[in-house]
Amino acid sequence: MLFISGIFVVLSTMIMAGVGLNPNPDYSTSQGIVALVFIFMITFNLGWGPTVWVVCSEISTGRNRSKLMTISTCCNWFFNWLVSFTFPYLFNADAANLNTKVGFLYGSLMVGAVIWVYFLLPETAGRSLEDIDEMFNKHIPARQFSCKFSADYARMKAANHAPIYSYRYSKTSRE
């Protein structure tokens, strides 16, 4: 969800910035920019806006969970404030006067975020907090979280219970 919505956010901000480079914008150019802003708002609010809170609560495991949640919440609010504070100065004519070119700045930052999500954010869907904690303790790379055996599976196998699915999030096989 974060990866796909991040790509749409990058596309909408970069295209908006590119369309805004037109020195003589007409009415249809302005309508296109407004449509791209709506696309940005929809994709951001369906993906990055709410999902950040879910990801932070799933990734924070173990005895440091409250500290990690505190730090992530503080960082989230700080960067929300930073964008809200700097945007008018970057956009308005009486300050930096970037106008729609501000999309190049925020779009570039979003490219970095999408790359980070793709390579460094582990998939935690269907995992218990204990599974996630165990995978972090075993230093399993984030890109391999979705295809490793879970702790639940290992416990069931040790207790001689036959699980329905033996390999999570990949080809299923019955035992």
Buried (B, 14 or more C-beta within 10 A) or exposed (E): BBEEBBBBBBBBBBBBBBBBEEEEBEEEBEEBBEBBBEBBEBBBEBBBEEEBEEBBBBBBBEEEBEEBBEEBEEEEEEEEEEEEEBBEEBBEEEEBEBBBBBBBBBBBBBBEBBEEBBEEBBBBEEBEBBBBBBBBEEEBEBEEBBEBEBBBBEEBBEEEEEBEBBBBBEEEEEE
